[in-house]
Amino acid sequence: MVKIVIAGAGIGGLAAALSLHRAGFRDITIYERVRELKPLGVGINLLPHAVRELTELGLADEVAAIGVPPSRLSYYNRFGQPIWSEPRGLDAGYRWPQLSVHRGEFQLLLAREVERRLGSDAIRLGCRLVSVEHLDPASPEARAAGHAEFARFVREGAGGGAEEVEVAADVVIGADGIHSAMRAQACPDEGGPVWNGLILWRGTATVPTYLDGRTMIMAGDGEQKFVSYPLVAPGADAGATRLNFIAERRAPEGVDETADWNHAVDPGPIEQLFADWSFDWLDVPAVIAAADEILEYPMVDRNALPQWTFGGSTLIGDAAHAMYPNGSNGASQAIIDGRTLAFHLANETAGRDVSTDVARANAVRTALEAYEADRRPATARLLEMTRQLGPEKVMQLAYDRAPQGFAHVNDVIPADELQEVADGYKRAAGFHPSALNERASLTPESAPEVED
Ligand SMILES: Cc1cc2nc3c(=O)[nH]c(=O)nc-3n(C[C@H](O)[C@H](O)[C@H](O)COP(=O)(O)OP(=O)(O)OC[C@H]3O[C@@H](n4cnc5c(N)ncnc54)[C@H](O)[C@@H]3O)c2cc1C
């Protein structure tokens, strides 16, 4: 049996565990650094290509129950004038919806599902990956252990003590996020994430419903921007909505550029930065003032790597390809990584003779290379597009050509140029409706039947 270790119980690691289980693997353990999983973060978007994978994992209803399908995505300039608007999800012709969810709620949903399907001890908390050693599968040490990969963790005890734990496996998956220890080991000279000088302030707030109550909006340009979308569908209290927002600006003096997802700050100065942004359809400073909490995060990513796979170990999610949030693709790409990896691993091992350690190690290495060949170039292209603003490029074009606003957007950007920006990004991100709707499933043919 193929033994799989995953470092990191974030969205990528948990989705990978569910994907591997769906593909027929049973010996899967996730080691997570924190001692308790808490519903951290604010909103994220699951794009149709990720919702497809979650649907094929049997999670469509559960995820839909905690999400809102945005009806449209609309772009405006900093005066609230409309630039571009497009339907999303089912309304845009996809067979799967887009869903806006609370990151932490979604992570806990995946964790519960991992425990239900893989067993209550499938997630080991308080275990921080320190290093991974890749042995020659034919070496006496690997033969003695029955596996060629050795992952080392520091396990924290409840009383504050720590001990080192070594786990031998056939596959080690580094799903340990933007500060990945596995990546740092593979690229010791890389240093910290790359910062572009912008700062993001993320928050949630309950405010009067705007537009149709299900529209995701982005207003502004490459220097200053405001993004919001509802996290709760319009319901009984149709006059109010809980929304997620991201306010973004070139960093003021003294800002902390450490990439810490949980860094809370005072809303007052941020409200001031957006004081003029009261549109007749949304009062941006009032939204910021109503925030439950504001989390500050620098706009950072990582350069594309020339290699993800080392022996029987590989990277997924932010550990492999952390990218800016424009395009809302971070969680979605992490989910697709896990599904692609599980697909290739099943294809190389199911129905084959992998009973000897060496045969198993060779099959694993072939599968990881196939995974990397599918995913590394695709995510490198996407990373490059997010650095060029992704689909939000239309906002910068409007600013460059009409910094003081316009009577009608087509006076400054022709309709076909707007359309091409939107289509070009979707093609590069692998979620153009026709490409996604027609693509074969990533559930391997050898996958077991699903029990109800
Ligand atoms: C606390 C938190 C809050 C976030 N909030 C937002 C948000 O509001 N908006 C947004 O767009 N994105 C947010 N993200 C990032 C977003 O979840 C990811 O960009 C995306 O989902 C890809 O997921 P991932 O699994 O690759 O990385 P992550 O979701 O970052 O998960 C990585 C996991 O690995 C664990 N880990 C780290 N180092 C080690 C180690 N050495 N050993 C074992 N485990 C380790 C982390 O604790 C974490 O659980 C947040 C991430 C975190 C960790």
The ligand as an SDF file (V2000), in Angstrom:
LIG
                    3D

 53 58  0  0  0  0  0  0  0  0999 V2000
   -4.4600   31.4630    9.0430 C   0  0  0  0  0  0  0  0  0  0  0  0
   -4.6400   31.7020    7.5760 C   0  0  0  0  0  0  0  0  0  0  0  0
   -5.5290   32.6890    7.1610 C   0  0  0  0  0  0  0  0  0  0  0  0
   -5.6970   32.9510    5.7970 C   0  0  0  0  0  0  0  0  0  0  0  0
   -6.5840   33.9170    5.4210 N   0  0  0  0  0  0  0  0  0  0  0  0
   -6.7630   34.1590    4.1090 C   0  0  0  0  0  0  0  0  0  0  0  0
   -7.7070   35.1430    3.6930 C   0  0  0  0  0  0  0  0  0  0  0  0
   -8.3700   35.7690    4.4970 O   0  0  0  0  0  0  0  0  0  0  0  0
   -7.8300   35.3780    2.3590 N   0  0  0  0  0  0  0  0  0  0  0  0
   -7.1060   34.6810    1.4310 C   0  0  0  0  0  0  0  0  0  0  0  0
   -7.2500   34.9070    0.2280 O   0  0  0  0  0  0  0  0  0  0  0  0
   -6.2220   33.7200    1.8020 N   0  0  0  0  0  0  0  0  0  0  0  0
   -6.0360   33.4520    3.1070 C   0  0  0  0  0  0  0  0  0  0  0  0
   -5.1360   32.4900    3.4860 N   0  0  0  0  0  0  0  0  0  0  0  0
   -4.3670   31.7810    2.4350 C   0  0  0  0  0  0  0  0  0  0  0  0
   -5.2000   30.7910    1.6560 C   0  0  0  0  0  0  0  0  0  0  0  0
   -5.8210   29.8870    2.5180 O   0  0  0  0  0  0  0  0  0  0  0  0
   -4.2620   30.0910    0.6840 C   0  0  0  0  0  0  0  0  0  0  0  0
   -3.6880   31.0650   -0.1820 O   0  0  0  0  0  0  0  0  0  0  0  0
   -4.9340   29.0730   -0.2300 C   0  0  0  0  0  0  0  0  0  0  0  0
   -6.0920   28.5470    0.3320 O   0  0  0  0  0  0  0  0  0  0  0  0
   -3.9760   27.9320   -0.5720 C   0  0  0  0  0  0  0  0  0  0  0  0
   -3.9780   27.0130    0.5230 O   0  0  0  0  0  0  0  0  0  0  0  0
   -2.7190   26.2180    1.0860 P   0  0  0  0  0  0  0  0  0  0  0  0
   -3.2790   25.0200    1.7380 O   0  0  0  0  0  0  0  0  0  0  0  0
   -1.6940   26.0500    0.0460 O   0  0  0  0  0  0  0  0  0  0  0  0
   -2.1120   27.1890    2.1660 O   0  0  0  0  0  0  0  0  0  0  0  0
   -2.6870   27.6020    3.5980 P   0  0  0  0  0  0  0  0  0  0  0  0
   -4.1660   27.7040    3.5540 O   0  0  0  0  0  0  0  0  0  0  0  0
   -1.8950   28.7720    4.0000 O   0  0  0  0  0  0  0  0  0  0  0  0
   -2.3670   26.3460    4.5410 O   0  0  0  0  0  0  0  0  0  0  0  0
   -1.0670   25.9760    4.9440 C   0  0  0  0  0  0  0  0  0  0  0  0
   -1.1840   25.1320    6.2060 C   0  0  0  0  0  0  0  0  0  0  0  0
    0.0710   24.5830    6.5260 O   0  0  0  0  0  0  0  0  0  0  0  0
    0.3360   24.7750    7.9110 C   0  0  0  0  0  0  0  0  0  0  0  0
    1.7840   24.8070    8.0780 N   0  0  0  0  0  0  0  0  0  0  0  0
    2.6390   25.8280    7.8500 C   0  0  0  0  0  0  0  0  0  0  0  0
    3.8960   25.4550    8.0610 N   0  0  0  0  0  0  0  0  0  0  0  0
    3.8640   24.1570    8.4460 C   0  0  0  0  0  0  0  0  0  0  0  0
    4.8630   23.2020    8.7820 C   0  0  0  0  0  0  0  0  0  0  0  0
    6.1700   23.5120    8.7670 N   0  0  0  0  0  0  0  0  0  0  0  0
    4.4710   21.9480    9.1180 N   0  0  0  0  0  0  0  0  0  0  0  0
    3.1510   21.6100    9.1230 C   0  0  0  0  0  0  0  0  0  0  0  0
    2.1710   22.4780    8.8200 N   0  0  0  0  0  0  0  0  0  0  0  0
    2.5270   23.7270    8.4600 C   0  0  0  0  0  0  0  0  0  0  0  0
   -0.3790   26.0710    8.2310 C   0  0  0  0  0  0  0  0  0  0  0  0
   -0.6280   26.1950    9.6180 O   0  0  0  0  0  0  0  0  0  0  0  0
   -1.6460   25.9330    7.4030 C   0  0  0  0  0  0  0  0  0  0  0  0
   -2.6480   25.2320    8.0940 O   0  0  0  0  0  0  0  0  0  0  0  0
   -4.9340   32.2160    4.8300 C   0  0  0  0  0  0  0  0  0  0  0  0
   -4.0330   31.2170    5.2430 C   0  0  0  0  0  0  0  0  0  0  0  0
   -3.8810   30.9560    6.6030 C   0  0  0  0  0  0  0  0  0  0  0  0
   -2.9100   29.8750    7.0480 C   0  0  0  0  0  0  0  0  0  0  0  0
  1  2  1  0
  2  3  1  0
  2 52  2  0
  3  4  2  0
  4  5  1  0
  4 50  1  0
  5  6  2  0
  6  7  1  0
  6 13  1  0
  7  8  2  0
  7  9  1  0
  9 10  1  0
 10 11  2  0
 10 12  1  0
 12 13  2  0
 13 14  1  0
 14 15  1  0
 14 50  1  0
 15 16  1  0
 16 17  1  0
 16 18  1  0
 18 19  1  0
 18 20  1  0
 20 21  1  0
 20 22  1  0
 22 23  1  0
 23 24  1  0
 24 25  2  0
 24 26  1  0
 24 27  1  0
 27 28  1  0
 28 29  2  0
 28 30  1  0
 28 31  1  0
 31 32  1  0
 32 33  1  0
 33 34  1  0
 33 48  1  0
 34 35  1  0
 35 36  1  0
 35 46  1  0
 36 37  1  0
 36 45  1  0
 37 38  2  0
 38 39  1  0
 39 40  1  0
 39 45  2  0
 40 41  1  0
 40 42  2  0
 42 43  1  0
 43 44  2  0
 44 45  1  0
 46 47  1  0
 46 48  1  0
 48 49  1  0
 50 51  2  0
 51 52  1  0
 52 53  1  0
M  END
$$$$
